[in-house]
Amino acid sequence: MSRWRSTTRASSGSYTAARVISGVGVVFAVIEVLFILMVLLGAESTNAFFQFISQLANPLALFFPGLFQFSDESVELIVNYGLAAVFWLVVTSLLARLIAR
């Protein structure tokens, strides 16, 4: 036998919360990637926008900066901050799935 639900997932509060959590993860990852690109492309470090992104990216990177050390600083930046971006995407995706259930 099948039972009909009175609400659908699209209208439930848990689905909305899951989408918000996923969105936050994407924003955090975009900040990390934007920081990587700005550093690699040689953005002026005295620029206000660069400083703003840097101030957001460094705490969001958690323990990843310095985790891996390479002879090339560009590779080190890409790996460490890139891992932080992937971390936020994975963690928020898992949390969103748990909440959506």
WOJOUR-V191398 format. One record per pair of residues at least 4 apart in sequence whose C-alpha atoms are under 6 Angstrom apart, sorted by the first residue. I is the first residue (numbers start at 1). GAP is how many residues later the second one is. Records with the same first field share a line. If there is no record, write none. Layout:
I = GAP, GAP
This chain:
9 = 6
14 = 85, 86
15 = 85
18 = 78, 81, 82
21 = 71, 75
22 = 70, 71
25 = 63, 64, 67
29 = 56
30 = 4
32 = 25, 53
37 = 4
38 = 5
39 = 4
50 = 4
53 = 4
54 = 4
61 = 23
64 = 16
65 = 15
69 = 7
70 = 6
76 = 4
77 = 4
78 = 4
79 = 4
83 = 4
87 = 4
88 = 4
89 = 4
92 = 4
